[in-house]
Amino acid sequence: MVKVTIIGAHGQIARLALKDLLADDQVQLTLFLRQASRLANIETGNATIIDGDAANASDLTKAIAGQDIVYANLAGGNIEAQAKQVVAAMDQAGVKRLIWISTLGIYDEVPGAFGKWNHQMLDDGYLPTYAAAAKFIEDSDLDYTIIRPAWLDNKAETDYELTQKGEAFKGTEVSRQSVAAYVQHLIDHPQEQIRHSVGINKPNTDGDKPAWY
């Protein structure tokens, strides 16, 4: 049995991952989020639900203690502060394995016209804070995997490829379902991509910007 805490369990990717993880009888879930009542109409099976603040290490430690894997699906202008609290709570609880959702462009790894467009769209406070959060995690002693998705859509498809930190990012878009499927893959194969930062995109979506723009 693998014990997994999902931090930010009401996020769109997290909810997609939750559906698949609930079907796995080898996974025991703890769901952590603000306003746990938001999950009232969502199937949560036998998961433990904890209402708390991801910027509060004490709240996080209660949700992380005794777990094997932490999957963090957080967002917002305080993402760096949240990263620091997640690392502190994991250190306090003695939990090492972290799956962290970030974004493309934090290493200036997106080439060409799409890279310029991505900067124009995300430079205003978004990329710098996500980059700082990722660096804090990389500087920790955790067994992390940082996932950097391309621009997200809601297509009902699982179709993705990966790139590594130091490689040029590929494609412009990817489905949330694909990212959720990759999260489940890492939970099922926790020894993969340890201390790696992984870009994820749909193959053959190269261009100046995502198709829907």
N, C-alpha and C positions, 0 to 999 in steps of 0.2 A: 504493500500500500504506500503510495506517494502522497504526502501532505503538501498541498499547494495553497498559498494565500494569493488572492487577486486583489491588488490595491487599485482603487478606482474602478470598482466592479460594475458601475453603471455606464462606463464608456462604451462606445459603439463596438469597437473591436473586442473588448472584454466580454460583452454580452454574446457576441458570436462565438468566441472561444468557450464561453460557459456552456452553450448548448452541446458542443462536442465533448467537453470534459465531463459533463453530467452523465454521458452515456458510457463512460469508462469506469468500470467498477474497481479499478486499481487506483483511482484518484479520489482523495478526500479533500474537499474544498472548504476554504474559509474566504468569505467575501467581505471586503472592507471598503467602506464608502461613507461619504457624508449623506445624511438623510436616507437611512436604510429603507424607509418607507417607499422610496422610488422603485424598489424591487418587488413591490406588493403584487404586481400583475405579471411578473416574470417567473418562469419555472426555475426554482433553485434547488429542488430535490432535498437532499439531507445536508446541504451546505450549512455551515455555521455563518451567521451574518453578524458583522460588527459595525456599529455606527461610530465613526471617528474622523479625525482630521489628519490628513497626510502630512501636514506641516508640524505635527505634534509627535515627537519621538515616543512619548509615553503611550499614546493611543496606538501607535504602530507596533510597539513592542508586544502589546497584548495580542495583536493579530498575528504576529510573526513567530512568537515563542513556540517551539516544538515543531516547526514546519521544515520541510525539505527544500522547497522552492518558493521564491517570491516572484510573482509576475506583476510588474508595476505598469499600469495603464493611466498615467497622469498627464495633465496638461495645464496650461495657464501661465501667467506672467511670473508666478512664484515657483516655477519648475526647478530652479536651482536650489531654493530653500527646501523644497520637497525631497530632492535627491539627497541632500545632506542629512535630512531626518531619516530617510529610508536606510541609508548606509549606517547611521548611528544606531538605529533600531536593530538592524541585522547584526551588527557587531555585538550589541548588548545581548541579543538572543542567541548568538552563536550559530547563525544561519548563514551559509556561504553563497548559495546559488541564486542569482538574480537574472531575470529577463526584463529588460527595460525598453519601452517604446520611446523612440526619439523622432527625428525627422531627417530628411535628406538635406544636404548642404552644410552641415555643421563643421565639416573639414574643408570647405570650398572644393569639394570633390565632384561637383556637377559641371560637366564641360559645356563649352559652346554657347549657342544662343539660349538654350534652355537654362543653363547655369546663370546667365545674366538675368533672364526673366525671373528665375527663382529668387535671386538676390533682391530684385526690385519688389517682389511680392512679400518677402519674409524678413528683410533686413531690419525693419522698424521694430526692434525690441524682441523679435521672435527668435531668429537664428542665434544671436549672441547669448540669450539666456539658455536655450537648449544646448548650445555648444558648451557653456559653462557647467551645466548639469552633467553632461556626458563626461567632461574632463574630470569632474569630482569623482564620478563612479570609476573611471579608468585609473585614477590615482589611489583608489581604495585597494584592499586586499581581497575583495569579493571575487567569486567565480561568476562574473557577469557575462551576459550577451546583450549588447545594445543593438536594437533593430531600427534601421533608418528607412522607413517606407517612402516610396514615391508619392505623388499626389494621389489621394484616396478617393475611390468611388464606391458605390453600393451595388455593383454588379454581382449577381449570384454565380460566381465562378471562382475556381481555385486554379490559378495559373501564375506561376512566379519563377523568377531566377534571382540569384544572389550575387552580390559583389562584396569584397572585403575592403576594410580601411586601407587606404593607400592605392586603391584601384579607382579608375574613373567610374562614376555612377552610370548605370544604364537605364534607358527608358524614361518615361515621364509620369507614368501612372501605375496603380495597382489597386486591386479590390481589397476592401476591409476583410472580406471572407478569406482571401489569400493570406493576409497577415495573421489572422486568427488561426488558420491552418498551420502556419509555420510556428506560431507560439505553441500549439498543441504538439507539433513534432518535437520541439525542444524539450517540452515537459516529458514526452515519451522517451527522448534520447538525451538525458541531461548532461552527458559527457561531451556532447558536440558543441563546438563554437565557444568554448570557455575562454574568457578574456579576449573575445573578438567583438568587433563592431561591424555589423552586416547590413549592407544595403539590400532592399527587396523591391523588385519592380516586375511588371508584366512584360514578358519578352515581346520584342518587335513593336514597342511603343515609342521609339525614338522620335524626336521632333523638337520644335521650338517651344512648345508648351503642351499641356494635356489636351486631348482631342476635344474635350467639352468646352474649352475656353475659346 
